[in-house]
């Protein structure tokens, strides 16, 4: 369960004297699956937030989703919670994506193949962090780090140590 995962990570980092982690919590949902595979947005976000608030993790988390309904729900009902917008749609511009979202999220998180220096600069100029996904080679990581991204989502976090980061 989600709460057990948090407990496990918190215990692991504390026992080893490691820096507490920041949780990247992705809400996976699709509008056509409301009431079938997941609750409607308000209920789903309430369930996630109930678990988060029951743990002693302060503000060491952010919620992200491809489904704008989820992040709009967080934005409207849980002010102060950091929000990330995930996108992989190469047909939509930054401006179009932000219009769709309806507010400026804390984090803009596109697929790494969409990252350009101009996009990174535009995102940062709007006050957002730029955190691309899913970057799974050291070469791609180096390229993105050189662009000045604020973070990287990867399946291979061990590569950061190998890169000396």
C-alpha positions, -999 to +999 in steps of 0.1 A: +000+000+000+010+036-006+012+044+031+034+013+037+057+024+010+062+058+027+068+041+061+093+017+045+113+045+028+112+067+059+125+039+080+152+029+055+166+065+051+165+072+089+183+039+098+210+047+073+214+084+081+204+093+045+188+126+034+150+123+036+135+118+001+111+139-018+082+118-030+071+122-066+036+110-065+020+103-099-017+101-101-025+077-129-060+081-142-081+084-173-114+102-177-130+071-193-121+050-163-138+071-135-159+049-114-144+018-131-107+016-124-104+047-102-127+071-083-137+105-098-110+131-094-122+147-061-124+114-043-091+101-057-072+132-046-089+131-012-078+095-008-042+103-018-040+134+004-054+114+034-025+090+032+001+118+026-012+139+055-012+108+078+025+105+074+051+128+089+067+139+056+060+176+057+061+192+023+086+166+009+063+155-019+046+167-050+016+154-070+018+150-107-004+137-135-010+136-172-047+140-163-053+177-159-084+171-138-063+156-111-039+185-108-067+210-111-084+193-082-052+195-061-047+232-071-083+241-062-087+221-030-052+218-015-034+251-019+003+250-012+007+214-024+034+213-052+020+202-085+036+188-116+021+185-151+032+156-171+031+157-209+043+136-238+023+153-265+046+168-291+017+184-309+010+208-280+031+238-272+040+250-237+014+278-241-013+253-252-005+229-223-007+257-197-040+269-211-053+234-208-041+231-172-056+265-163-028+276-140+010+276-138+021+244-120+052+242-099+067+217-123+065+211-160+075+176-168+076+166-205+090+135-220+128+140-223+126+139-261+107+172-261+134+190-241+151+218-259+171+247-245+144+271-256+117+251-238+138+248-206+143+285-207+107+293-213+095+270-185+119+285-160+110+321-171+074+313-160+087+302-126+083+265-130+109+237-125+117+216-156+118+179-148+118+156-178+108+119-178+119+090-183+156+095-189+174+061-190+208+067-204+238+085-190+243+104-223+207+117-222+211+127-185+243+146-193+226+165-222+197+175-200+219+185-171+238+208-195+205+224-205+199+232-168+170+210-160+159+210-123+156+172-120+154+140-139+129+112-137+146+079-144+144+041-139+182+041-132+190+065-103+223+047-099+235+065-130+237+098-111+264+084-089+282+070-119+281+105-134+295+119-101+263+136-092 
